[in-house]
Amino acid sequence: MKILFVCTGNTCRSPMAEVILKHKQLDNVEVRSAGIYAMPNAEMSAHAQQVLYEANMTHQHLATQLSITEMEWADLILTMTTAHKDTIIANFPNAEQKVFTLKEYASEVSGGNVVDPYGGSIGIYKETFAELTTLVERLVKKIEKN
């Protein structure tokens, strides 16, 4: 299964989700992340790097712009917000059946956004990391059932 996490700039939420899932080391699961408005090759935010480092999850990351190539690669596209989901579906209508917010896919709750920590304190990044960790653990359980 190929999973693509998507957020706005691909420097905070989606790369953190990517790293969390990669550290689960699941067989037959590939993970990438991208941003709808990413600046290609931008580094992950310093606070995101610090939070991952403190969790012993180091990862080299450069931002990737969401593209048709990434969309076609993915079996499952998980966004951080309903706005991201709506934007993807509007621009790539053929992908609609494989696009979900992370919260709706992992929690079976419709809607719900992962808070964007961009520009916030390290505390906000830690809260987002904790939320993403919980959601990724639910995602793993769902993947393992299928």
C-alpha positions as CSV (number, residue, x, y, z in Angstrom):
1,M,0.0,0.0,0.0
2,K,1.3,3.4,-1.0
3,I,0.2,6.2,1.4
4,L,0.6,9.9,0.6
5,F,0.1,12.5,3.4
6,V,-0.8,16.0,2.2
7,C,-0.8,19.4,4.0
8,T,-0.2,22.9,2.9
9,G,3.5,23.5,2.7
10,N,4.9,20.0,3.4
11,T,7.1,21.3,6.3
12,C,5.1,20.5,9.4
13,R,2.1,18.1,9.6
14,S,2.4,15.9,6.5
15,P,6.2,15.2,7.0
16,M,5.6,14.5,10.7
17,A,2.8,12.0,9.8
18,E,5.1,10.4,7.2
19,V,7.9,10.0,9.7
20,I,5.6,8.5,12.4
21,L,4.2,6.0,10.0
22,K,7.7,5.1,8.5
23,H,8.9,4.4,12.1
24,K,6.2,1.7,12.4
25,Q,8.2,-0.2,9.8
26,L,5.2,-1.9,8.3
27,D,5.7,-4.5,5.6
28,N,4.3,-3.6,2.2
29,V,3.6,0.0,3.2
30,E,5.4,2.9,1.4
31,V,4.9,6.4,2.7
32,R,5.5,9.9,1.2
33,S,4.3,13.4,1.9
34,A,3.6,16.5,-0.2
35,G,2.1,19.9,0.1
36,I,-0.5,21.6,-2.0
37,Y,1.4,24.9,-1.9
38,A,4.9,23.5,-1.1
39,M,8.1,25.4,-1.9
40,P,10.0,22.5,-3.4
41,N,13.1,21.5,-1.4
42,A,12.2,23.6,1.6
43,E,13.3,22.1,4.9
44,M,11.0,20.8,7.5
45,S,10.2,23.4,10.1
46,A,12.8,23.6,13.0
47,H,10.2,22.9,15.6
48,A,8.9,19.8,13.7
49,Q,12.5,18.6,13.4
50,Q,13.0,19.1,17.1
51,V,9.8,17.3,18.1
52,L,10.8,14.3,15.9
53,Y,14.3,14.4,17.3
54,E,13.0,14.2,20.8
55,A,10.9,11.2,19.9
56,N,14.0,9.5,18.4
57,M,12.5,9.8,14.9
58,T,15.1,11.4,12.7
59,H,14.4,11.9,9.0
60,Q,15.8,13.8,6.1
61,H,13.1,15.8,4.5
62,L,12.7,18.3,1.7
63,A,9.3,19.6,0.8
64,T,7.6,18.2,-2.3
65,Q,4.9,20.0,-4.3
66,L,1.8,17.9,-4.8
67,S,1.7,16.7,-8.4
68,I,-0.1,14.3,-10.7
69,T,2.9,12.0,-10.3
70,E,2.5,11.8,-6.5
71,M,-1.3,11.4,-6.9
72,E,-0.9,8.5,-9.3
73,W,1.8,6.9,-7.1
74,A,-0.5,6.8,-4.1
75,D,-3.1,4.1,-3.3
76,L,-4.4,6.3,-0.4
77,I,-4.1,10.1,0.0
78,L,-4.6,11.4,3.5
79,T,-5.0,15.1,4.0
80,M,-4.7,17.2,7.2
81,T,-7.8,19.2,6.6
82,T,-11.1,19.1,4.8
83,A,-9.9,22.1,2.7
84,H,-6.9,20.1,1.5
85,K,-9.2,17.2,0.6
86,D,-11.6,19.6,-1.3
87,T,-8.8,21.3,-3.2
88,I,-7.3,17.9,-4.3
89,I,-10.7,16.6,-5.4
90,A,-11.4,19.9,-7.3
91,N,-8.1,19.7,-9.1
92,F,-7.8,15.9,-9.5
93,P,-11.4,14.6,-9.7
94,N,-10.3,11.1,-10.8
95,A,-8.6,10.7,-7.4
96,E,-11.7,11.3,-5.3
97,Q,-12.2,7.7,-4.3
98,K,-8.8,7.6,-2.6
99,V,-8.7,11.0,-0.9
100,F,-9.7,11.3,2.8
101,T,-8.8,13.5,5.7
102,L,-6.6,11.6,8.1
103,K,-9.2,12.0,10.8
104,E,-12.1,10.6,8.8
105,Y,-10.0,7.7,7.5
106,A,-8.4,6.8,10.8
107,S,-11.2,7.6,13.1
108,E,-14.3,7.1,11.0
109,V,-15.4,10.5,12.0
110,S,-16.5,12.8,9.2
111,G,-14.5,16.0,8.9
112,G,-12.1,17.2,11.5
113,N,-8.8,18.9,10.9
114,V,-5.3,18.4,12.3
115,V,-4.3,21.8,13.7
116,D,-1.6,23.6,11.7
117,P,1.3,24.4,14.1
118,Y,3.1,26.5,11.5
119,G,4.6,29.6,13.2
120,G,3.6,28.4,16.6
121,S,5.5,27.5,19.8
122,I,7.3,24.2,20.3
123,G,4.3,23.3,22.6
124,I,1.9,23.5,19.7
125,Y,4.1,21.3,17.6
126,K,4.2,18.8,20.4
127,E,0.4,18.8,20.6
128,T,0.2,18.3,16.8
129,F,2.8,15.5,17.0
130,A,0.8,13.8,19.8
131,E,-2.4,14.1,17.7
132,L,-0.7,12.7,14.6
133,T,0.8,9.8,16.6
134,T,-2.7,8.8,17.8
135,L,-4.2,9.1,14.3
136,V,-1.3,7.1,12.7
137,E,-1.7,4.4,15.3
138,R,-5.4,4.1,14.4
139,L,-4.5,4.1,10.7
140,V,-2.1,1.2,11.3
141,K,-4.8,-0.8,13.0
142,K,-7.1,-0.2,10.1
143,I,-4.5,-1.2,7.5
144,E,-3.6,-4.3,9.5
145,K,-7.3,-5.4,9.5
146,N,-7.6,-5.2,5.7
